[in-house]
Amino acid sequence: MQRRILVIGAGKSTSYLLDYFLEKAAVENLHLTIGDLNPAAIAEKIQNHPHCTVVSLDILNATDRKRAITNTDIVVSMLPASLHINIAHDCIALDKHLVTASYVSEELKTLDQQAKGKGLVFMNEIGLDPGIDHMSAMQIIDRIREKGGKMLLFESFTGGLVAPENDNNLWNYKFTWNPRNVVVAGQGGAAKFIQEGTYKYIPYHKLFRRTEFFDIEGYGRFEGYANRDSLNYRDAYGLQDILTLYRGTMRRVGFSKAWNMFVQMGMTDDSYRIENSEGMSYREFVNLFLPYSPTDSVELKLRHYLKIDQDDSMWEKLVQLNLFDAQKFIELPHASPAQILQKILEDSWTLQDDEKDMIVMYHKFGYELNGQKKQIDANMVVIGENRSHTAMSKTVGLPVAMATLSILNKKIVTPGVQIPINKEIYTPILSELSHYGIVFKEYEVPYLGYNPDSVAS
């Protein structure tokens, strides 16, 4: 009898996920059903695969959603995190396992006892970040503890970037995942972390001027800015007594300083709508945020406001985005500043069909063993194939697929709402990922601790 997998949502991060299931389908006796609002957008080779059925599915339609979940053995939700909860309730009611790549929400946590009572595995945070970051970090942390070491410091950064051969704009950046998440990153509260035993908070308006720098062998220098809440990982990783705990997002050096111009202008604000945005030019949009002047141009007012000169590299970055073009129009009705900025950036930062992206992940582990302080640096670099088979879709989709098959094959059996921090999960998945070129390189280096000199004021 075929084992049935239901994948809900077939967006940008699912190309490798779907390929993995269909490549394993004959040997593992799988039938894949893909439910999506826009099934016509799914590649023909997938739609025509003998082990695959593609259906139109609106997850807000409870009847259709429950029918699809009833006819499967395990559900993989690749939808935005806010949409998982209804699917999760159905999985509880219908006795189905659930896998997502998203952070565990407070609502989902409330289903833990019910999932355990029914013997259901609700695996979450099993993509890239969160996902591979958890598994790779816990593998090294557990190894340090098994030797008798005590953790002093843990830092972790991940970046979705453009591959070096296609890094051809002044921002050294192109969108490799949901552009909206890039535009509104860091909002909703201060970034929180621990530095040498002291709690630290960075408000949003300062976030992109507090960056840490590091080098990745063969790929040059990068910078990282703090994620919103690093403290969530103390309990998950068992790091309650750690002196430094810092998680962040990685970019090429110079990106954060340039992005800060948008923050200071107010262009990343998503809390209000702009009148007549649909008929507005890019130039008119920029002018909204500047003081009135009967004589000064938009360009001059912006340079005065941001205190940058015409020969400044920051100015060149803005010009390259066509921000001052009076012939380019927003074409979005009642849009927020963040939505308009996203539209403008997508003009310049969208990967072309043959362009490649790059995922970079960097961990730093500081620990004490036998009275000596030691440090391990570990990093992973993955280059995509093209616009459809990106490094982002590879590093998000493959761990999800591997976990799903492991649950079906009863290799992952611990029930409940969980994340992949236990050996029964991370050991086989990290091993299998290595066959796909997703590998961490480790370096033992002198213990440096948290280096304040690497942080910009």
TISE-446665 format. One record per atom (N, C-alpha, C): residue in one letter; x negated, y negated, z. Coordinates in steps of 0.1 Angstrom, whole numbers, plus 5000, padded with zeros to 4 digits. Example, Ala and Ser with C-alpha at 12.3 -4.5 7.8 and 13.67 -1.06 7.14 Angstrom:
# residues 2
A486850575078;A487750455078;A486850335078;S487250225071;S486350115071;S487150005079;
This chain:
# residues 457
M499250125000;M500050005000;M499149885000;Q499449784991;Q498649664990;Q498849575003;R497649515007;R497749415018;R497949285011;R498849205017;R499349085011;R498848965018;I498248875011;I497648745016;I498448635010;L498948545018;L499648425013;L498748305016;V498348235005;V497548105006;V498547995003;I498747905013;I499547785011;I498747665009;G498847604997;G498047494993;G496847534985;A496747474972;A495647514963;A494947394959;G494447314968;G493747184965;G492347204962;K491547094964;K490147094959;K489247194966;S489647234979;S488747314987;S489047464985;T489847504975;T490247644974;T489647724963;S488847664954;S488347734942;S487547864946;Y486647854955;Y485847964959;Y486648064968;L487548014976;L488448094984;L489348184975;L489948134965;L490748214956;L489948314948;D488748264943;D487848354936;D487448474944;Y487148444957;Y486648554966;Y487748654968;F488948614971;F490048714972;F490248794960;L490248734948;L490548804936;L489448894932;E488148854935;E487048944932;E487049074941;K487649054953;K487749164962;K489049244961;A489949194953;A491349244953;A491449394950;A490749444940;A490849584936;A490249674946;V489049644951;V488349724961;V489149724974;E489549604978;E490149594991;E491749614991;N492249644979;N493649664978;N494549544982;L494249424976;L494849304980;L495849254970;H496849184974;H497649104965;H497748964970;L497448874962;L497348734966;L498548654961;T499248584970;T500348494966;T499848354969;I499948264959;I499548124961;I500748044961;G501047974971;G502247884972;G501747734972;D502247664962;D501747524961;D502947434955;L502947314958;L503947214952;L503747204937;N502547214933;N502247194918;N501547314913;P502247434911;P501647554906;P501047544892;A501547454884;A501047434871;A499547394870;A499147334881;A497747284882;A496747394885;I497147514888;I496247624892;I495747684879;A494447714878;A493847764866;A494547884861;E494547894847;E495248004841;E494648144844;K493348144846;K492748274849;K493148334862;I493548244871;I494048284884;I495548314883;Q496348234876;Q497748264874;Q497948394867;N497048434858;N497248554850;N496548674856;H495948664868;H495248774874;H496248884878;P496049004876;P496949114879;P497249124894;H496349074902;H496549084917;H497048954923;C497548864915;C497948734920;C499348694915;T500048634924;T501348564920;T501348424925;V501648334916;V501748194919;V503148144920;V503548084931;V504948034933;V504947884936;S506047824933;S506247684937;S506747694952;L506147614961;L506447624975;L506447484981;D507547434986;D507547314994;D507647355009;I506647335016;I506647385030;I507547315039;L508147205034;L509147135042;L510547205040;N510647295031;N511847375029;N511747495037;A512447495049;A512247605059;A512647745053;T513647745045;T514147875040;T513047935030;D512547855021;D511547905012;D510247945019;R509847855029;R508647885036;R508748015044;K509848035051;K509948165058;K510048285049;R510648265038;R510748385028;R509348425024;A508548315021;A507148345016;A506348415027;I506448365039;I505748415051;I506148555054;T507448585053;T508048715056;T507348825047;N507048785034;N506648885025;N505048895024;T504448865035;T502948875035;T502448935048;D501148965049;D500549025061;D499748915069;I499248825061;I498448715068;I498648585060;V498648475067;V498848345060;V497548265061;V497148205050;V496048105050;V496647975047;S496547885056;S497047745053;S495947655050;M495947605038;M494947505033;M495547365032;L496547345039;L497247215039;L496547125049;P496946995049;P496446905059;P496846945073;A496046915083;A496246975097;A497646945102;S498146825099;S499446795105;S500646885100;L500346955089;L501447035083;L501347185088;H500347225096;H500247365100;H501247405110;I501847315118;I502547365130;I503847435126;N504547395116;N505747475112;N505447615107;I504347615099;I503847745095;I503447835107;A502847775117;A502447855128;A503647905136;H504647825138;H505847875144;H506447985137;D506447985123;D507048095116;D506148215117;C504848205118;C503948315119;C504248385133;I504448305143;I504848365156;I506148445155;A507148385149;A508448445148;A508448575139;L507548565129;L507548675119;L506348775121;D505648755132;D504548845135;D503448845124;K502948735120;K501948725110;K500648655115;H499448695112;H498248635115;H498148505107;L497348405112;L497248275106;L495748235106;V495248175094;V493948125093;V494047985087;T493247885094;T493147755088;T491747705090;A491447595082;A490147535083;A490147415092;S491347385098;S491547255104;S491247265119;Y490947145125;Y490847125140;Y492147185146;V491947245158;V493147285166;V493847175172;S495147155168;S495947045173;S496447085187;E496846985195;E497447005208;E498747095206;E499547065196;E500747145193;E500347295191;L499347315184;L498947455181;L498447525193;K497747455202;K497247515214;K498447575223;T499647515222;T500747555230;T501247695226;L500847745214;L501247875209;L500247985213;D499247955220;D498248055223;D498748175230;Q499548155241;Q500048265249;Q501048355240;Q501848285232;Q502748365224;Q501948445213;A500948385208;A500148465198;A499448585205;K498948565217;K498248675224;K499248785227;G500448735232;G501548835235;G501948925224;K501748875211;K502148955199;K500949015192;G499748995198;G498549045192;G498148985179;L498448855178;L498248785165;L496948695166;V496148705156;V494948615155;V495348485148;F495148375155;F495348245149;F493948175148;M493248205137;M491848155136;M491848015129;N491247915136;N491147785131;N489747735130;E489447615124;E488147555124;E487147655118;I487547715107;I486647825101;I486247775087;G486147645085;G485647595072;G484147555073;L483847435069;L482547385069;L482247305083;D482947195084;D482847115096;D484247065099;P484947135108;P484547245116;P484547385110;G483547465114;G483447595109;G482047645109;I481347625098;I479947675097;I479147605108;D479547475111;D478847405122;D478947485135;H480147525139;H480347605151;H479447735151;M479647815140;M479047945140;M477447935140;S476947845132;S475447835131;S474947775144;A475647685151;A475147635163;A475247735174;M476347805175;M476447905186;M475548025184;Q475148055172;Q474148165170;Q472848125176;I472448005175;I471147955180;I471247935195;I472347875200;I472547845214;I472547975222;D473348075217;D473348205223;D472048275224;R471248255213;R469848315213;R469048245224;I469048115225;I468348045235;I468748095249;R470048105251;R470448145265;R470048295268;E470048375258;E469648515260;E468148525264;K467348435260;K465948425264;K465748365278;G466848315283;G466748245296;G466648095295;G466748035284;G466647895282;G467847815286;K467647695290;K468647605294;K468747485284;M469947475279;M470247365268;M470147225275;L469347135268;L469246995273;L469846905263;L469846945250;L470246845239;L470846925228;F471946875222;F472446925210;F472946815201;E472446805189;E472946705180;E473246775167;S474346735160;S474746795148;S475346695138;F474946705125;F475446605115;F475746685102;T476846645096;T477146715083;T477546605073;G477146625061;G477546525050;G477946595037;G479046545032;G479346575018;G478846465009;L477846495001;L477146394993;L477046444978;V476446354970;V476246394956;V474946454954;A474846554945;A473546624943;A472546524938;P471246544941;P470146444936;P470246414922;E470446524913;E470446494899;E471546414894;N472646394902;N473746314898;N473946194907;D472946164915;D472946044924;D472545924916;N473545864909;N473245754899;N473945624902;N474445604915;N474945474918;N474145414930;L474345284932;L473545214942;L473945264956;W475145324958;W475645364971;W475045504974;N474445574965;N474045714967;N475145804972;Y476345774966;Y477545854972;Y478545864961;K479245984962;K480546004954;K481446084962;F482746074959;F483746154967;F483546304964;T483446384974;T483446524973;T484546594980;W485346524987;W486546574994;W487546464995;N488546475003;N489646385004;N489146235005;P489346154995;P488846014996;P489445935008;R490645965010;R491345885021;R490645905035;N490146035037;N489446055050;N488145985051;V487545955039;V486245885039;V486545735042;V487645685037;V487945535038;V488345505053;V489045595059;V489545565073;V488745635084;A487545695080;A486745765090;A486345675101;G486345725113;G485945655125;G487045575132;Q488145565126;Q489245485132;Q490045565142;G490745495151;G491645555160;G490945565174;G489945495177;G489345495190;G487845495189;A487145465200;A485745455200;A485045595199;A483945595192;A483145715192;A482545745206;K482645865210;K482145905224;K481146015223;F480045995231;F479046095232;F478246085245;I477246175247;I476446165259;I474946145255;Q474346055261;Q472846035258;Q472146035271;E471146125272;E470346145284;E471146125297;G472346195297;G473146205309;G474146085311;T474145995301;T474945875303;T476045875292;Y477245855295;Y478345845285;Y478145715277;K478345725264;K478145615254;K479445605246;Y479745485243;Y480945455235;Y480645355224;I481045385211;I480745285201;I482145245194;P482545125196;P483845085190;P483745085174;Y484845095168;Y484845115153;Y484145005146;H484244875151;H483644765144;H482144765145;K481544855154;K480144865155;K479545005150;L480445085146;L480145225143;L479045245133;F479245165122;F478345185110;F477045105111;R476845045123;R475544975125;R474745055136;R475245165141;R474545245150;R474245385144;T473145395137;T472845515130;T471545575134;E471445705133;E470245785136;E469745835122;F468345845121;F467745885109;F467046015110;F466946095100;F466246215100;F465946265085;D464946345084;D464446395071;D464746545070;I465146575057;I465446715054;I464346755043;E463546855046;E462446885037;E462946915023;G462346845013;G462746864999;G463846774995;Y464546705004;Y465646625000;Y465646485005;G464546445013;G464346315017;G465046275030;R465246145031;R465746085044;R467246065043;F467846085055;F469346065057;F469545985069;E470745935070;E471245865083;E472545925087;G472845915100;G474045965105;G474745865115;Y476045855114;Y476745775124;Y477645875132;A478045825144;A478745915154;A480145945149;N480546075151;N481946115150;N482746065162;R484046065161;R484946005170;R484746055184;D484746195186;D484646245199;D483746365200;S482446345203;S481546455205;S481746545217;L482446485227;L482646545240;L483546665240;N484346685229;N485246795228;N484446925228;Y483146915224;Y482347045222;Y481647095234;R481747015245;R481147065258;R481747195262;D483047205263;D483647325268;D483547435258;A483847405246;A483847505235;A482447575234;Y481447495235;Y480047555234;Y479447595248;G480147565258;G479647595272;G478447505275;L478547375272;L477547275274;L477847175284;Q478547215294;Q479047115304;Q477947035311;D476747095312;D475647025319;D474646965310;I474946965297;I473946915288;I473746765289;L472446715287;L472146575289;L472546485277;T472346545265;T472646475252;T473546565243;L474646505239;L475546575230;L476046475220;Y475746495208;Y476046385198;Y476346455184;R477446435179;R477846485166;R478146375156;G477746385144;G478046275134;G478146315120;T478346215112;T478546225097;T477246175090;M476846245080;M475546225074;M475746155060;R474946055058;R474945975045;R473445955041;R473245905029;R471945855025;R471645725032;V470345695034;V470045575042;V470545455034;G471145365041;G471645235035;G473145235033;F473745355032;F475245365030;F475945295041;S475645325054;S476445275065;S476345125066;K475245065064;K475144925065;K475944855054;A476044915042;A476844865031;A478344885034;W478645005039;W480045035042;W480544935053;N479744895062;N480144805072;N480644675067;M480244635055;M480844515049;M482344525047;F482844645043;F484244665042;F484944665055;V484344725065;V484844725079;V485044575084;Q483944495082;Q484044365087;Q485044275079;M485244305067;M486244235059;M487644275062;G487844385068;G489144435071;G489744525060;M488944565050;M489444645039;M489744785042;T489344835053;T489544975057;T490844995066;D491544885068;D492644875077;D493844945070;D494445045077;D495645115071;D496945095079;S496944985087;S498044965096;S499144865091;Y498944815079;Y499944725073;Y499944725058;R500944675052;R501144685038;R501044535032;I500544535020;I500244405013;I501344375003;E501944255004;E502944214994;E502344204980;N503144244970;N502744234956;N501444294953;S501144404960;S499844474957;S499844534943;E501044574938;E501044644925;E500544554914;G500844424914;G500344344903;G499144264906;M498444304916;M497244234921;M495944284914;S495044194910;S493744234905;S492844264916;Y491744334913;Y490644364922;Y490144234929;R489944134920;R489444004925;R490443934935;E491743944932;E492743884941;E492743964954;F492544094953;F492544164966;F491344124975;V490144104969;V489044064977;V489343924983;N489943834975;N490243704980;N491243694991;L492043794993;L492943795004;L492343785018;F491043835019;F490443835032;F489443715034;L489443625025;L488543515026;L489243385028;P488543285034;P489143155037;P489443075024;Y490442995024;Y490742915013;Y489742805010;S489442784997;S488542674993;S488942624980;P489142494978;P489542444965;P488342444954;T487142474959;T486042464950;T485142584949;D485042664960;D484142774960;D484742894953;S483942974946;S484443094939;S484643204950;V485243314945;V485443434954;V484043494958;E483143494948;E481843544951;E481143464961;L481143334960;L480443254969;L481043264983;K482343264984;K483043274997;K482643405004;L482643514996;L482243645002;L480843645007;R479943594999;R478543585003;R478343505016;H479043395017;H479043315029;H479543395041;Y480643465039;Y481343535050;Y480543645055;L479843725046;L479043835050;L477543805052;K477243675050;K475843625052;K474843705044;I475143725031;I474243795022;I473843705010;D472643715005;D472243644994;D472543714981;Q472443634970;Q472843684957;Q471743794953;D470543784958;D469543884954;D469444004964;D470344004973;D470444114984;D470944244977;S470344354981;S470844484976;S472344504980;M472744454991;M474144464995;M475044404985;W474644294980;W475444224970;W475544304957;E474444364953;E474444444941;E475444564942;K475444624954;K476344734957;K477844694954;L478244574959;L479544524957;L479844494943;V478944434936;V479144404922;V479344534914;Q478644634917;Q478744764910;Q480044824910;L480844794920;L482244844922;L483244764915;N482844664907;N483844584899;N484844514908;L484444484921;L485344414930;L485844284925;F485044214917;F485444074913;F486044074899;D486444184894;D487044194881;D488544144881;A488844044873;A490143994873;A491044064863;Q490544164856;Q491244234846;Q491544374850;K491044414862;K491444544867;K492444524878;F493544614878;F494644594886;F494944714896;I495444674907;I495644774918;I496644884914;E497844844909;E498844934904;E499345024915;L499344984928;L499945054939;L500944964946;P502145004947;P503144914953;P503044924968;H503144804975;H503244804990;H502044884996;A500944864991;A499744954996;A499044885008;S498444965016;S497644905027;S496244875021;P495444785029;P494144765024;P493244885022;A493444985031;A492645115029;A493045185017;Q494345185013;Q494745255001;Q494245184989;I494245054989;I493744974978;I492244994976;L491444994987;L490045014987;L489745154981;Q490545254986;Q490345394980;Q490545394965;K491545324960;K491745324946;K490545264939;I490045154944;I488945084938;I487645174938;L487445244949;L486245324950;L486345454941;E487545504939;E487745624931;E487345594917;D487545464912;D487045424899;D485545454897;S484845434907;S483345444906;S482745574912;W483445634921;W482845734929;W483445874927;T484145894916;T484646024913;T483646114905;L483446234909;L482546324902;L483046354888;Q482246344878;Q482546394865;Q482546544864;D483146594853;D483346744852;D482046824854;D480946774849;D479746844849;D478846804861;E479246714869;E478446664880;E478546754892;K477546754901;K477446844912;K477446764925;D477946824935;D477946764949;D476946844957;M476746794969;M475746854978;M476246844993;I476146955000;I476446965014;I475146975022;V474946885032;V473846895041;V474346905055;M473746995062;M474047005077;M472747015084;Y472746945096;Y471546935104;Y471846955118;H471147045125;H471247065140;H469947035146;K470046985158;K468846965167;K469147035181;F468347125185;F468547195198;F467347165207;G467547095218;G466547085228;G466847165240;Y465847235245;Y466047325256;Y464847345265;E465047395277;E463847425286;E463747575288;L462547625286;L462347775288;L461047785295;N461047855307;N459847885315;N459147755318;G459847655322;G459247525326;G458847435315;Q458947485302;Q458547405291;Q459747355282;K459647225278;K460747175269;K460347215255;K461347265247;K461147305234;K462247245225;Q462047255212;Q463047205203;Q463147285190;I464347315185;I464547375172;I465347285164;D464847255152;D465647185142;D466047295131;A467347275127;A467847375117;A468647295107;N468547325094;N469347255084;N469747355073;M470847315066;M471347385055;M471647285044;V471347325031;V471647245020;V472247335009;V473447295004;V474147374994;V474447274982;I474147314970;I474447234958;I475547304951;G476547224946;G477647274939;G477347314925;E478347374918;E478147414904;E478647304894;N479847244897;N480447144889;N481647084897;R482447004890;R483546934897;R484547024903;S484847144897;S485847234903;S485247324913;H484047374911;H483347464920;H482247384928;T482747304937;T481847224945;T481247294957;A480147234962;A479547284974;A480547274985;M481347164985;M482347144995;M483347264995;S483947294983;S484847404983;S484247534986;K482947554983;K482247674987;K482047695002;T481647585008;T481347595023;T482647595031;V483647535026;V484947545033;V485747675030;G485747705017;G486647825013;G486147955017;L484747985015;L484248115017;L484448165032;P484048075042;P484248125056;P485748155059;V486648075053;V488048105055;V488448235049;A487948265037;A488248395030;A487648505038;M486448495042;M485748605049;M486448635063;A486848535070;A487548555082;A488948625080;T489648585069;T490948645066;T490748795063;L489848825055;L489648965052;L489149045065;S488348985073;S487949055085;S489149075095;I490048985095;I491249005103;I492149125097;L492249125084;L493049225078;L492349365080;N491049365080;N490249495082;N490049525097;K490649445105;K490649475120;K489149465125;K488349385119;K487049355124;K487049235134;I488049145132;I488249045142;I489649075148;V489649105160;V490949155167;V491349075179;T490448995185;T490848925196;T491948825193;P493148845200;P494348755196;P494248615202;G495148535197;G495248395203;G494848285194;V495048165198;V494648045190;V493148025194;Q492248025183;Q490848025186;Q490047965175;I488747945178;I487747895169;I486647985168;P485747985158;P484748095156;P483448075163;I483548095177;I482348065185;I481848195191;N482548305189;N482148435195;N481348525185;K480448605190;K479548685181;K480348775171;E481448835176;E482248925167;E482648855154;I482748715155;I483148645143;I481948585136;Y481048515143;Y480048445136;Y478948535130;T478548645137;T477448725132;T477748785118;P478848855116;P479048905102;P479348795092;I480048695095;I480348585086;I479148515081;L478248475091;L477048405087;L476148495078;S476148625081;S475348725074;S475848725059;E477248735058;E477748745044;E477548615037;L477648495044;L477448365037;L476048355031;S475148425038;S473748415033;S473548475019;H474448575016;H474448635002;H474948534992;Y475648424996;Y476148324987;Y475248204987;G474048214993;G473148094993;G473447995004;I474248035014;I474547945025;I473747985037;V472547925038;V471547975047;V470947855055;F470647875068;F469947775076;F468547805076;K467747695075;K466247705078;K466047655091;E465247725099;E464947685113;E463447645114;Y463147545122;Y461847495125;Y461647465140;E460547525145;E460247495159;E459347365159;V459747265166;V459047135165;V458847085180;P457946995182;P457746945195;P459046875201;Y459246895213;Y460446835219;Y460346685220;L461346615213;L461346475213;L462546415221;G463546495225;G464646445232;G465446355222;Y466246265228;Y467046175221;Y466146045218;N465946015206;N464945915203;N465645775200;P465645685210;P466345555208;P465845475197;D464545495193;D463945415183;D464545445169;S465245555168;S465845595156;S467245535153;V467745455163;V469045405163;V469045255160;A469745215149;A469745075146;A470644995156;S470244875158;S471144795167;S472344735160;
